[in-house]
Amino acid sequence: MAQPSSSTRVVLASLAGTTIEWYEFFIYGTAAVLVFDKLFFPSYDDVVGTLLSLSTFALAFVARPIGGALFGHFGDRLGRKSMLVVTLCLMGGATLCIGLLPTYETIGVAAPILLVALRVVQGLSLGGEYGGAVLMSVEHAARTRRGFFGALVNTGAAWGLLLANLVFLLTSQLSDDAFLSWGWRVPFLLSAVLVGLGLLIRLKLAESPDFQEVRERGEVRKTPIAEVLSKHWPRVLLMCLAYIPAGVTFYIATVYSLSYGEKQLGLDRDMILQLVLLVNVFTIVAIPFFGWLSDRVDRKRIFWVSIVAMAALPYAWFSLFQSGSFGLMLAGFVLLFIPYAANYGTMPAFFAHVFPPAVRYTGMSVGYTLGTVFGSGLAPIIATWLYGGTGSWLAIAVYMTAAGAAGTVAALFLTERHSAETKEEVPA
């Protein structure tokens, strides 16, 4: 087992790299809502342009399972560390290129085509990033700290979104013409500096002890993906469904809310960005707390109860969002994100032990990323379509409840089948 100081270095390195990856991923999502419909899809009306722009956002989620399978395969064969270096380079290169990309006005239809291609590269990268970063932290940690260390890595999404929103808040102080002309590019170009720092940190990491043990035992699989799909596909499916409520909750509240609040409620864009920023500060504290709690209380119980709460609370969140009062809206966001934080805080250690160590990177990456396709990538599009068809937030709330119901059932059957110490399968 790695020494505590080594474990701490690994989790901090994983957190730093994951934060950078999510920052780059989220600046695209924010730009997709605020400017891409105007710059890359200008020949459509507002609703169609927004849907097309959000579709490019969702496309990356379709690419994530492919990236999860690809990088998971090599992560289970060659090691976790090398894959994390590759994914960070891919994400950084794609994000920088988006910041330099000519718009539709300059090169016509080639602009959205190139945008889509770069978004796919981002999706492939993030598909391989999550499983590797979580496993490096969880597998380096002592058994009694795996929930806490895994949860720290999961705050990378909140740190990334926080950083993305801060940068967009600063650039949004520009005039509308300046922001549309060049201001939106600044967050993408800044990523080059962050990626350089992230690589310096990740190149110094030691390989995962669990993977080293698998290699020493001669148990490295030649085709991990084939074993996962033939022997462990029920666990992949259950993991996919169990993730969906968190993805739907997070992306409707942090991505779709930007469009809904500005275009449907007439709220100031900066006010909504501030709400999202503040609730992410809250999750940065709450997610590690629930990870710490999961090392002391039944992890699966916390995970399951949190899904039930996420299914019930969208009605209160939307009602408070409608108020137009900053204080009431913030209360609604916090109320919704308490169960989200409980769910996302227990998820890394819970999901990491669903599969045996020899195929853990592949199994976790494929199951998790498939969930992001249906839970995360499609959520803003479905919410936009539901509101466009009904003119009411109630349909969106019902959709969030249905996602919670599916996740609740899946979580009941999902089990940590592999212990941290023996690597042996234990009874369900």
C-alpha positions in Angstrom: 0.0 0.0 0.0 1.3 3.5 -0.9 2.4 5.8 1.9 -0.1 8.5 2.9 2.1 11.3 1.5 2.2 9.4 -1.8 -1.5 8.9 -1.8 -2.0 12.6 -1.1 0.2 13.6 -4.0 -1.7 11.3 -6.3 -5.1 12.5 -5.4 -4.0 16.2 -5.8 -2.5 15.4 -9.2 -5.6 13.6 -10.3 -7.8 16.5 -9.0 -5.6 19.1 -10.8 -5.7 17.2 -14.2 -9.4 16.5 -13.9 -10.2 20.1 -13.1 -8.4 21.2 -16.2 -10.2 18.6 -18.3 -13.6 19.7 -17.0 -12.8 23.4 -17.3 -12.1 22.8 -21.0 -15.2 20.7 -21.4 -17.5 23.2 -19.6 -16.2 26.4 -21.4 -17.6 24.7 -24.5 -20.9 24.1 -22.9 -21.2 27.7 -21.7 -20.2 29.0 -25.1 -22.7 26.6 -26.8 -25.5 28.3 -24.9 -24.2 31.9 -25.1 -22.5 32.4 -28.5 -22.1 29.3 -30.7 -25.7 29.5 -32.1 -24.9 33.0 -33.4 -21.3 32.3 -34.6 -21.6 28.8 -36.1 -25.3 28.3 -36.8 -26.5 31.9 -37.7 -29.0 30.9 -40.5 -31.5 29.5 -38.0 -34.0 31.0 -35.6 -33.2 31.2 -31.9 -34.7 27.9 -30.8 -33.3 25.8 -33.7 -29.9 27.5 -33.4 -29.8 26.8 -29.7 -30.8 23.1 -30.3 -28.1 22.7 -33.0 -25.5 24.3 -30.7 -26.5 22.1 -27.8 -26.4 19.1 -30.1 -22.7 19.7 -30.6 -22.3 19.9 -26.9 -24.1 16.5 -26.6 -22.0 14.9 -29.3 -19.0 14.8 -27.0 -21.1 12.6 -24.7 -21.7 10.1 -27.6 -17.9 10.0 -28.1 -17.2 9.5 -24.4 -18.0 5.7 -24.3 -15.7 5.2 -27.3 -13.0 7.0 -25.5 -13.8 5.1 -22.3 -13.5 1.8 -24.1 -10.3 2.8 -25.9 -8.4 4.3 -23.0 -9.8 1.8 -20.6 -8.5 -1.0 -22.8 -5.0 0.4 -22.8 -5.3 1.5 -19.2 -5.9 -2.1 -18.1 -3.1 -3.3 -20.4 -0.4 -0.6 -20.0 -1.3 1.2 -16.8 -3.4 4.1 -15.6 -0.7 6.8 -15.6 0.2 6.8 -19.3 -3.4 7.1 -20.3 -4.0 10.2 -18.1 -1.1 12.0 -19.9 -2.5 11.2 -23.3 -6.1 12.3 -22.4 -4.9 15.6 -21.0 -2.9 16.3 -24.2 -5.8 15.5 -26.4 -8.3 17.6 -24.5 -5.8 20.6 -24.4 -5.1 20.4 -28.1 -8.7 20.3 -29.1 -9.7 23.1 -26.8 -6.9 25.4 -28.1 -8.0 24.7 -31.7 -11.6 25.7 -30.8 -10.3 29.0 -29.5 -8.6 29.6 -32.8 -11.4 28.4 -35.1 -12.8 30.7 -37.8 -16.6 31.3 -37.6 -19.3 30.6 -40.1 -19.0 34.1 -41.4 -15.4 33.5 -42.3 -15.3 30.0 -43.8 -19.0 29.0 -44.1 -20.1 25.5 -43.4 -16.6 24.3 -42.7 -16.8 26.1 -39.4 -19.5 24.0 -37.7 -18.0 20.9 -39.2 -14.6 21.6 -37.6 -16.3 22.5 -34.4 -18.1 19.2 -34.3 -14.8 17.3 -35.1 -13.0 19.1 -32.2 -15.9 18.4 -29.9 -15.6 14.7 -30.7 -11.9 14.8 -29.7 -12.9 16.4 -26.4 -15.4 13.7 -25.8 -12.9 10.9 -26.5 -10.4 12.5 -24.1 -12.9 13.0 -21.2 -14.2 9.4 -21.8 -10.8 8.1 -20.8 -10.0 10.7 -18.2 -12.6 10.0 -15.6 -12.0 6.3 -14.9 -8.2 6.7 -14.9 -8.2 9.7 -12.5 -10.6 8.1 -10.1 -8.8 4.7 -10.1 -5.4 6.3 -9.6 -6.8 8.0 -6.5 -8.9 5.2 -5.1 -6.3 2.5 -5.7 -3.5 4.5 -4.1 -5.6 5.1 -1.0 -6.0 3.1 2.2 -9.3 1.2 2.4 -10.7 3.6 5.0 -10.0 6.6 2.8 -11.1 5.5 -0.6 -14.5 7.2 -0.4 -12.9 10.5 0.6 -10.1 10.4 -1.9 -12.4 9.4 -4.8 -14.8 12.2 -3.8 -12.0 14.8 -3.9 -11.4 13.8 -7.6 -15.1 14.2 -8.3 -14.9 17.8 -7.2 -12.9 18.4 -10.3 -16.1 18.8 -12.2 -17.2 21.6 -9.8 -13.7 23.2 -9.8 -13.7 23.1 -13.6 -17.2 24.6 -13.9 -16.3 27.2 -11.3 -13.2 28.2 -13.2 -15.1 28.2 -16.5 -17.8 30.5 -15.1 -15.4 32.9 -13.5 -13.6 33.3 -16.8 -16.8 33.8 -18.7 -18.0 36.3 -16.0 -14.9 38.3 -16.7 -15.2 38.2 -20.4 -18.9 38.9 -20.3 -18.0 42.4 -19.0 -16.9 43.3 -22.5 -19.4 44.8 -24.9 -21.6 42.4 -26.8 -19.8 43.1 -30.0 -16.3 42.6 -28.4 -17.5 39.4 -26.7 -18.9 37.9 -29.9 -15.9 39.1 -31.9 -13.0 37.8 -29.7 -13.9 37.7 -26.0 -15.5 34.2 -26.2 -12.1 32.8 -27.4 -10.2 33.9 -24.3 -11.3 30.9 -22.0 -10.3 28.4 -24.7 -6.9 30.0 -25.3 -6.1 30.1 -21.6 -6.4 26.3 -21.4 -2.9 26.0 -23.0 -1.3 27.3 -19.8 -3.4 25.0 -17.6 -2.6 21.9 -19.7 1.1 22.6 -19.4 0.9 22.8 -15.6 -1.2 19.7 -15.5 1.3 17.7 -17.5 4.1 18.7 -15.3 2.2 17.3 -12.3 1.0 14.1 -13.9 4.3 13.0 -15.4 5.7 12.7 -11.8 3.0 10.2 -10.6 3.7 6.6 -9.6 1.6 3.8 -11.2 -1.4 2.5 -9.4 -0.6 -0.2 -6.8 -3.6 -2.3 -7.8 -2.5 -2.3 -11.4 1.1 -3.2 -10.5 -0.2 -6.1 -8.5 -2.3 -7.3 -11.4 0.8 -7.1 -13.6 3.0 -8.9 -11.1 0.5 -11.8 -10.9 0.5 -12.1 -14.7 -3.3 -11.3 -14.8 -3.2 -8.5 -17.4 -5.9 -9.2 -19.9 -5.2 -9.1 -23.7 -8.6 -7.8 -24.5 -10.2 -6.2 -21.4 -13.1 -4.7 -23.4 -14.1 -8.2 -24.7 -14.2 -9.6 -21.2 -16.2 -6.6 -19.9 -18.8 -6.9 -22.7 -19.1 -10.7 -22.5 -18.9 -11.3 -18.7 -19.8 -8.1 -17.0 -22.3 -6.4 -19.3 -25.1 -6.5 -16.6 -22.9 -4.4 -14.3 -22.2 -2.0 -17.2 -25.9 -1.5 -17.8 -26.7 -1.0 -14.1 -23.9 1.5 -13.7 -25.1 3.4 -16.8 -28.7 3.7 -15.4 -27.5 4.5 -11.8 -25.5 7.5 -13.1 -28.3 9.1 -15.1 -30.1 11.0 -12.3 -26.9 12.8 -11.3 -26.2 13.7 -15.0 -29.7 15.0 -15.6 -29.8 17.0 -12.4 -26.4 18.6 -12.9 -26.7 19.5 -16.6 -30.2 20.9 -16.5 -29.3 23.0 -13.4 -25.9 24.3 -14.7 -26.3 24.3 -18.5 -29.9 24.4 -19.5 -30.7 26.9 -16.7 -28.5 29.5 -18.5 -30.8 29.4 -21.6 -34.0 29.0 -19.6 -33.3 31.8 -17.2 -32.1 34.3 -19.8 -34.6 33.5 -22.7 -37.7 32.3 -20.9 -37.6 34.2 -17.6 -35.8 37.3 -18.8 -33.1 37.1 -16.1 -29.7 38.7 -16.3 -27.1 36.4 -17.7 -24.5 37.4 -15.1 -27.0 36.6 -12.3 -27.5 33.0 -13.5 -23.7 32.5 -13.9 -23.3 33.8 -10.3 -25.9 31.3 -9.1 -24.1 28.4 -10.8 -20.8 29.6 -9.5 -22.1 29.8 -5.9 -23.7 26.3 -6.0 -20.4 24.9 -7.3 -18.6 26.4 -4.3 -21.1 24.5 -2.2 -20.5 21.2 -3.9 -16.7 21.6 -3.6 -17.3 21.3 0.2 -20.3 18.9 0.2 -18.9 16.2 -2.2 -15.8 15.4 -0.1 -18.0 15.4 3.0 -20.2 12.7 1.6 -17.2 10.8 0.4 -15.8 10.9 3.9 -19.1 9.8 5.3 -19.2 6.9 2.9 -16.0 5.5 4.5 -18.0 5.3 7.7 -21.6 4.6 6.7 -23.1 2.2 4.1 -21.9 3.7 0.8 -24.7 2.2 -1.2 -27.4 3.5 1.1 -26.2 7.1 0.7 -26.0 6.6 -3.0 -29.5 5.2 -3.3 -31.2 7.7 -0.9 -29.6 10.6 -2.8 -31.2 9.4 -6.1 -34.6 9.3 -4.5 -34.1 12.9 -3.3 -33.0 14.1 -6.7 -36.1 12.6 -8.2 -38.4 14.5 -5.8 -36.8 18.0 -5.6 -36.9 19.4 -9.2 -40.4 20.8 -8.5 -39.2 22.9 -5.6 -36.1 24.0 -7.6 -38.2 25.2 -10.6 -40.7 27.0 -8.3 -37.9 28.9 -6.6 -36.2 29.6 -9.9 -39.4 31.2 -11.2 -39.4 33.7 -8.2 -36.7 36.0 -9.8 -35.4 36.6 -6.2 -31.6 35.9 -6.1 -31.9 34.6 -2.5 -34.8 32.2 -3.2 -33.2 31.0 -6.4 -29.9 30.3 -4.6 -31.9 28.3 -1.9 -33.5 26.2 -4.7 -30.1 25.4 -6.2 -28.6 24.4 -2.8 -31.7 22.3 -2.1 -31.3 20.4 -5.4 -27.5 20.0 -5.1 -27.5 18.5 -1.6 -28.6 15.1 -2.9 -26.5 15.6 -6.0 -23.4 16.1 -3.9 -24.2 13.0 -1.8 -24.6 11.0 -4.9 -21.5 12.3 -6.7 -19.5 12.1 -3.5 -20.1 8.4 -3.0 -20.0 7.4 -6.7 -16.2 7.1 -7.3 -15.5 4.5 -4.6 -18.8 2.7 -5.2 -18.3 2.4 -9.0 -14.6 1.6 -8.7 -15.3 -1.6 -6.8 -18.0 -2.9 -9.1 -15.5 -4.6 -11.5 -12.4 -6.7 -10.7 -9.0 -4.9 -10.9 -7.9 -6.5 -14.1 -10.8 -4.9 -16.1 -11.7 -2.1 -13.7 -10.6 0.8 -15.9 -12.5 -0.5 -18.9 -15.6 -1.6 -17.0 -15.9 1.6 -15.0 -15.2 3.9 -18.0 -17.7 2.2 -20.3 -20.5 2.0 -17.7 -20.0 5.6 -16.5 -19.6 7.1 -19.9 -22.7 5.4 -21.3 -24.6 6.9 -18.5 -23.3 10.4 -19.4 -24.7 9.9 -23.0 -28.2 9.4 -21.7 -28.0 11.4 -18.5 -25.7 14.3 -19.3 -25.4 14.9 -23.0 -29.1 14.6 -23.9 -30.5 16.4 -20.8 -30.2 20.1 -22.1 -31.6 19.1 -25.5 -34.5 17.1 -24.0 -35.3 20.0 -21.6 -35.2 22.5 -24.5 -37.5 20.3 -26.6 -39.9 19.6 -23.7 -40.2 23.3 -22.9 -40.6 24.2 -26.6 -43.4 21.6 -26.9 -45.3 22.4 -23.7 -44.3 25.9 -22.7 -44.0 24.7 -19.1 -41.2 23.7 -16.7 -43.4 20.9 -15.3 -42.6 18.6 -18.2 -38.9 19.0 -17.5 -39.4 18.3 -13.8 -41.3 15.1 -14.7 -38.5 14.1 -16.9 -36.0 14.5 -14.1 -38.2 12.4 -11.8 -38.4 9.6 -14.4 -34.6 9.6 -14.7 -34.5 9.3 -10.9 -36.9 6.4 -10.9 -34.7 4.5 -13.4 -31.6 5.2 -11.4 -33.2 4.1 -8.1 -34.1 0.7 -9.5 -30.6 0.2 -11.0 -28.9 1.3 -7.8 -30.7 -1.4 -5.8 -29.1 -4.1 -7.9 -25.6 -2.5 -8.2 -23.2 -4.0 -5.7 -19.5 -3.4 -4.7 -18.6 -7.0 -5.5 -14.8 -6.6 -5.1 -13.1 -5.8 -1.9 -10.2 -3.3 -1.7 -7.8 -5.7 0.0 -8.3 -9.2 -1.4 -9.3 -8.3 -4.9 -11.6 -11.3 -4.7 -15.3 -11.3 -5.6 -17.6 -11.4 -2.6 -21.2 -12.4 -2.5 -23.8 -9.8 -3.6 
